[in-house]
């Protein structure tokens, strides 16, 4: 898929997800998000950038961690996601966090402006993750840290047939690079090539739990990488796609519900310049 079209698909897909993202995904992704924050070791007074911030679930916790002397900026390709995050910040009285729609591959932010950059489950959707990581490196100060998490090995993510099922109904792949960053040491190597030194990396097993087939399908189809395609399907195609997806989840069915396995890959790194000049 041409990069401009892929960005458009992602933008509108996540716009569609804004209203339902937290009810369907907050609990499912809590393990990954909590681990990312733990690895980032955010300290009071630091300035933090959250790339692909969604509705602000991580950014608002980071704002609590940095305190009134710190600052958090959250950016997302989806304007509706960024707007939802801004509303939540205002509702909870968080004055040290701001959100904006912005392309991670072209950050409209100054060089060396942040102490920490976070990116939770966003890099896989970007047409040019190399460029995105380079931009994250650019806006970090010397000694700055990055914490990134992506979905892991396709074979360990029980919901992965979703993409091939939807791709069978459209002209081009909806998210062609989704699992590539979760293969082997690809994510760590991407960070190293951008000028980071890896502090640590880890694979984390998880389970996505759904009460029934309807909940599993709503989580899969109404927002995100396949949402634009789903919104344009006729009822007959939707019925066929839904049937195929539910059938693919059958190995993970427990009574009426589903316990679908998944895997995350997390990397923590620091700017290479800082490590090269570190003293005893």
Kinemage of the C-alpha trace (Angstrom):
@kinemage 1
@onewidth
@group {chain A} dominant
@subgroup {mainchain}
@vectorlist {calphas} color= white
{ca unk a 1} P 0.000 0.000 0.000
{ca unk a 2} L 1.315 3.459 -0.925
{ca unk a 3} L 2.472 5.321 2.189
{ca unk a 4} L 0.127 8.286 1.840
{ca unk a 5} L -2.855 5.988 1.453
{ca unk a 6} L -1.755 3.897 4.433
{ca unk a 7} L -1.587 7.012 6.626
{ca unk a 8} L -5.046 7.964 5.478
{ca unk a 9} L -6.408 4.517 6.277
{ca unk a 10} L -4.846 4.634 9.727
{ca unk a 11} L -6.051 8.158 10.439
{ca unk a 12} L -9.674 7.494 9.580
{ca unk a 13} L -9.634 4.048 11.143
{ca unk a 14} L -8.503 5.431 14.490
{ca unk a 15} L -10.909 8.354 14.182
{ca unk a 16} L -13.650 5.719 14.058
{ca unk a 17} L -12.192 4.044 17.148
{ca unk a 18} L -12.023 7.128 19.370
{ca unk a 19} L -15.375 6.703 21.101
{ca unk a 20} L -15.093 2.969 21.751
{ca unk a 21} L -11.347 2.494 22.228
{ca unk a 22} L -11.227 2.576 26.014
{ca unk a 23} L -14.280 0.350 26.693
{ca unk a 24} L -12.931 -2.296 24.325
{ca unk a 25} L -9.163 -2.013 24.745
{ca unk a 26} L -8.166 -0.318 28.004
{ca unk a 27} L -8.229 -3.509 30.067
{ca unk a 28} L -6.776 -5.610 27.231
{ca unk a 29} L -3.702 -3.397 26.857
{ca unk a 30} L -3.128 -2.531 30.519
{ca unk a 31} L -0.298 -5.066 30.866
{ca unk a 32} L 1.636 -3.543 27.975
{ca unk a 33} L 1.020 0.041 29.009
{ca unk a 34} L 1.936 -0.491 32.653
{ca unk a 35} L 5.146 -2.269 31.660
{ca unk a 36} L 6.089 0.545 29.295
{ca unk a 37} L 5.699 3.120 32.045
{ca unk a 38} L 7.660 0.989 34.478
{ca unk a 39} L 10.544 0.629 32.027
{ca unk a 40} L 10.538 4.336 31.183
{ca unk a 41} L 11.272 5.277 34.831
{ca unk a 42} L 9.729 8.721 34.433
{ca unk a 43} L 10.926 11.166 37.119
{ca unk a 44} L 9.432 14.381 38.511
{ca unk a 45} L 10.243 17.421 36.404
{ca unk a 46} L 10.944 15.509 33.184
{ca unk a 47} L 9.500 16.381 29.791
{ca unk a 48} L 7.861 13.458 28.025
{ca unk a 49} L 6.572 12.870 24.500
{ca unk a 50} L 3.969 10.151 23.967
{ca unk a 51} L 3.864 9.158 20.289
{ca unk a 52} L 0.619 7.577 19.058
{ca unk a 53} L -0.967 8.607 22.339
{ca unk a 54} L -4.502 7.489 21.528
{ca unk a 55} L -6.976 8.704 24.135
{ca unk a 56} L -4.185 9.567 26.574
{ca unk a 57} L -4.155 6.471 28.779
{ca unk a 58} L -0.353 6.482 29.099
{ca unk a 59} L 0.239 10.204 28.715
{ca unk a 60} L -2.028 11.123 31.628
{ca unk a 61} L -0.246 8.665 33.914
{ca unk a 62} L 3.059 10.135 32.738
{ca unk a 63} L 1.727 13.603 33.612
{ca unk a 64} L 1.107 12.423 37.168
{ca unk a 65} L 4.647 11.039 37.315
{ca unk a 66} L 6.401 14.217 36.118
{ca unk a 67} L 4.394 16.421 38.474
{ca unk a 68} L 3.713 20.153 38.158
{ca unk a 69} L 7.316 20.934 37.211
{ca unk a 70} L 7.240 18.492 34.289
{ca unk a 71} L 5.409 18.411 30.978
{ca unk a 72} L 3.837 15.780 28.733
{ca unk a 73} L 2.986 16.173 25.058
{ca unk a 74} L 0.846 13.528 23.377
{ca unk a 75} L 0.556 13.291 19.599
{ca unk a 76} L -1.551 11.043 17.408
{ca unk a 77} L -2.326 10.811 13.705
{ca unk a 78} L -6.017 10.675 14.626
{ca unk a 79} L -7.420 14.067 15.496
{ca unk a 80} L -10.367 12.496 17.292
{ca unk a 81} L -8.051 10.456 19.489
{ca unk a 82} L -5.983 13.530 20.376
{ca unk a 83} L -9.139 15.535 21.065
{ca unk a 84} L -10.452 12.794 23.366
{ca unk a 85} L -7.162 12.817 25.281
{ca unk a 86} L -7.288 16.603 25.631
{ca unk a 87} L -10.845 16.445 26.981
{ca unk a 88} L -9.829 13.868 29.547
{ca unk a 89} L -6.908 16.016 30.656
{ca unk a 90} L -9.205 18.992 31.119
{ca unk a 91} L -11.845 16.948 32.936
{ca unk a 92} L -9.320 15.645 35.453
{ca unk a 93} L -7.653 19.031 35.874
{ca unk a 94} L -4.330 17.975 34.362
{ca unk a 95} L -2.612 21.201 33.323
{ca unk a 96} L 0.817 19.760 32.470
{ca unk a 97} L -0.304 17.651 29.477
{ca unk a 98} L -1.254 18.799 25.987
{ca unk a 99} L -2.362 16.811 22.939
{ca unk a 100} L -2.305 17.431 19.207
{ca unk a 101} L -2.840 15.678 15.894
{ca unk a 102} L 0.573 15.090 14.351
{ca unk a 103} L 2.335 12.630 12.059
{ca unk a 104} L 4.994 10.660 13.973
{ca unk a 105} L 7.106 10.502 10.828
{ca unk a 106} L 7.307 14.311 10.725
{ca unk a 107} L 7.178 15.649 14.275
{ca unk a 108} L 6.461 19.368 14.393
{ca unk a 109} L 8.610 19.698 17.501
{ca unk a 110} L 12.078 21.191 18.143
{ca unk a 111} L 15.284 19.208 18.440
{ca unk a 112} L 16.362 17.974 21.882
{ca unk a 113} L 13.122 19.010 23.583
{ca unk a 114} L 12.308 15.902 25.656
{ca unk a 115} L 13.859 13.669 28.283
{ca unk a 116} L 11.715 10.635 27.467
{ca unk a 117} L 9.824 9.405 24.407
{ca unk a 118} L 7.151 6.719 24.736
{ca unk a 119} L 5.451 4.800 21.940
{ca unk a 120} L 2.955 2.114 22.923
{ca unk a 121} L 1.606 -0.105 20.151
{ca unk a 122} L 1.777 2.597 17.509
{ca unk a 123} L 4.957 1.994 15.530
{ca unk a 124} L 3.541 -1.053 13.698
{ca unk a 125} L 0.961 1.131 11.938
{ca unk a 126} L 3.422 3.623 10.473
{ca unk a 127} L 4.411 3.289 6.803
{ca unk a 128} L 8.014 4.299 7.582
{ca unk a 129} L 8.942 3.206 11.129
{ca unk a 130} L 12.618 3.961 10.419
{ca unk a 131} L 11.764 7.603 9.840
{ca unk a 132} L 9.498 7.666 12.903
{ca unk a 133} L 12.236 6.306 15.192
{ca unk a 134} L 14.654 8.832 13.713
{ca unk a 135} L 12.243 11.635 14.585
{ca unk a 136} L 11.926 10.326 18.136
{ca unk a 137} L 15.720 10.350 18.392
{ca unk a 138} L 15.881 13.905 17.048
{ca unk a 139} L 13.581 15.360 19.707
{ca unk a 140} L 15.410 13.658 22.605
{ca unk a 141} L 18.011 15.484 24.663
{ca unk a 142} L 21.468 13.971 25.276
{ca unk a 143} L 20.933 11.223 27.806
{ca unk a 144} L 17.314 10.897 26.707
{ca unk a 145} L 15.438 7.605 26.913
{ca unk a 146} L 12.991 5.820 24.674
{ca unk a 147} L 10.562 3.041 25.568
{ca unk a 148} L 8.721 1.345 22.717
{ca unk a 149} L 6.341 -1.587 22.639
{ca unk a 150} L 4.866 -3.415 19.643
{ca unk a 151} L 2.897 -6.592 19.061
{ca unk a 152} L 5.147 -9.645 18.889
{ca unk a 153} L 5.372 -12.785 16.793
{ca unk a 154} L 2.387 -13.302 14.493
{ca unk a 155} L 2.226 -17.007 15.380
{ca unk a 156} L 1.801 -16.117 19.065
{ca unk a 157} L -1.035 -13.634 18.501
{ca unk a 158} L -4.217 -15.680 18.217
{ca unk a 159} L -6.176 -12.805 16.676
{ca unk a 160} L -3.712 -12.335 13.768
{ca unk a 161} L -5.945 -14.030 11.124
{ca unk a 162} L -7.963 -10.807 11.258
{ca unk a 163} L -5.694 -9.186 8.673
{ca unk a 164} L -5.776 -11.947 6.065
{ca unk a 165} L -9.560 -12.279 6.453
{ca unk a 166} L -10.085 -8.568 5.767
{ca unk a 167} L -7.384 -8.454 3.077
{ca unk a 168} L -9.314 -11.111 1.135
{ca unk a 169} L -12.127 -8.579 0.695
{ca unk a 170} L -10.107 -5.496 -0.319
{ca unk a 171} L -7.709 -4.571 -3.112
{ca unk a 172} L -4.567 -4.170 -1.001
{ca unk a 173} L -3.241 -5.142 2.422
{ca unk a 174} L -4.675 -2.954 5.166
{ca unk a 175} L -1.590 -3.069 7.393
{ca unk a 176} L 1.254 -4.807 5.538
{ca unk a 177} L 4.085 -4.219 8.057
{ca unk a 178} L 2.117 -4.904 11.238
{ca unk a 179} L 4.018 -7.926 12.588
{ca unk a 180} L 7.423 -7.245 11.035
{ca unk a 181} L 8.690 -5.216 13.991
{ca unk a 182} L 7.803 -8.055 16.360
{ca unk a 183} L 10.003 -10.562 14.555
{ca unk a 184} L 13.275 -11.658 16.177
{ca unk a 185} L 15.300 -8.577 17.252
{ca unk a 186} L 13.894 -6.265 14.572
{ca unk a 187} L 12.642 -3.574 16.957
{ca unk a 188} L 15.928 -3.392 18.864
{ca unk a 189} L 17.907 -3.262 15.623
{ca unk a 190} L 15.693 -0.448 14.350
{ca unk a 191} L 16.456 1.568 17.486
{ca unk a 192} L 20.189 0.857 17.244
{ca unk a 193} L 20.281 1.980 13.610
{ca unk a 194} L 18.624 5.265 14.644
{ca unk a 195} L 21.389 6.047 17.157
{ca unk a 196} L 20.245 4.369 20.345
{ca unk a 197} L 21.963 1.910 22.639
{ca unk a 198} L 19.696 -0.841 23.878
{ca unk a 199} L 19.338 -1.013 27.639
{ca unk a 200} L 17.072 -4.059 27.637
{ca unk a 201} L 14.424 -5.869 25.618
{ca unk a 202} L 11.816 -8.450 26.491
{ca unk a 203} L 8.899 -10.438 25.135
{ca unk a 204} L 5.719 -10.422 27.204
{ca unk a 205} L 2.927 -12.985 26.844
{ca unk a 206} L -0.616 -11.722 27.326
{ca unk a 207} L -4.212 -12.881 26.984
{ca unk a 208} L -7.058 -10.905 25.441
{ca unk a 209} L -10.309 -11.860 27.126
{ca unk a 210} L -13.707 -11.376 25.497
{ca unk a 211} L -17.087 -12.145 27.017
{ca unk a 212} L -18.494 -13.440 23.741
{ca unk a 213} L -18.063 -13.394 19.968
{ca unk a 214} L -19.817 -10.045 19.632
{ca unk a 215} L -17.318 -8.326 21.937
{ca unk a 216} L -14.372 -9.936 20.126
{ca unk a 217} L -15.696 -8.748 16.767
{ca unk a 218} L -16.437 -5.222 17.955
{ca unk a 219} L -12.868 -4.932 19.259
{ca unk a 220} L -11.489 -6.206 15.959
{ca unk a 221} L -13.559 -4.301 13.436
{ca unk a 222} L -14.922 -0.988 14.686
{ca unk a 223} L -11.643 0.864 15.084
{ca unk a 224} L -8.041 0.727 14.016
{ca unk a 225} L -6.307 -0.700 10.992
{ca unk a 226} L -9.285 -2.536 9.508
{ca unk a 227} L -12.034 -0.105 10.529
{ca unk a 228} L -12.127 1.889 7.292
{ca unk a 229} L -12.536 -1.292 5.256
{ca unk a 230} L -15.193 -2.576 7.674
{ca unk a 231} L -17.129 0.704 7.452
{ca unk a 232} L -17.399 0.277 3.684
{ca unk a 233} L -18.366 -3.389 3.626
{ca unk a 234} L -21.937 -4.317 2.755
{ca unk a 235} L -23.937 -6.498 5.131
{ca unk a 236} L -23.181 -9.689 3.212
{ca unk a 237} L -19.415 -9.060 3.327
{ca unk a 238} L -19.573 -8.127 7.010
{ca unk a 239} L -21.398 -11.354 7.785
{ca unk a 240} L -18.794 -13.390 5.892
{ca unk a 241} L -15.830 -11.600 7.498
{ca unk a 242} L -17.348 -11.871 10.964
{ca unk a 243} L -18.009 -15.593 10.517
{ca unk a 244} L -14.439 -16.246 9.353
{ca unk a 245} L -12.958 -14.284 12.244
{ca unk a 246} L -15.062 -15.984 14.902
{ca unk a 247} L -14.178 -19.350 13.374
{ca unk a 248} L -10.464 -18.456 13.583
{ca unk a 249} L -10.874 -17.788 17.323
{ca unk a 250} L -12.440 -21.181 18.004
{ca unk a 251} L -9.226 -22.670 19.513
{ca unk a 252} L -9.379 -19.981 22.194
{ca unk a 253} L -13.056 -20.320 23.117
{ca unk a 254} L -13.961 -20.944 26.765
{ca unk a 255} L -17.698 -21.508 27.144
{ca unk a 256} L -19.295 -18.370 25.614
{ca unk a 257} L -16.140 -16.269 25.879
{ca unk a 258} L -12.648 -16.259 24.405
{ca unk a 259} L -9.148 -16.117 25.880
{ca unk a 260} L -6.974 -15.180 22.950
{ca unk a 261} L -3.183 -15.332 23.361
{ca unk a 262} L -0.937 -12.482 22.333
{ca unk a 263} L 2.624 -11.278 22.671
{ca unk a 264} L 4.295 -7.891 23.071
{ca unk a 265} L 7.904 -6.876 22.436
{ca unk a 266} L 9.284 -4.018 24.537
{ca unk a 267} L 12.575 -2.167 24.136
{ca unk a 268} L 14.196 0.442 26.366
{ca unk a 269} L 17.087 2.416 24.908
{ca unk a 270} L 19.102 5.577 25.479
{ca unk a 271} L 20.823 7.947 23.121
{ca unk a 272} L 24.180 6.570 22.016
{ca unk a 273} L 25.939 9.913 22.448
{ca unk a 274} L 25.093 9.938 26.152
{ca unk a 275} L 26.411 6.419 26.760
{ca unk a 276} L 29.610 7.050 24.808
{ca unk a 277} L 30.521 9.922 27.124
{ca unk a 278} L 29.358 8.378 30.371
{ca unk a 279} L 31.909 8.396 33.165
{ca unk a 280} L 32.349 5.993 36.090
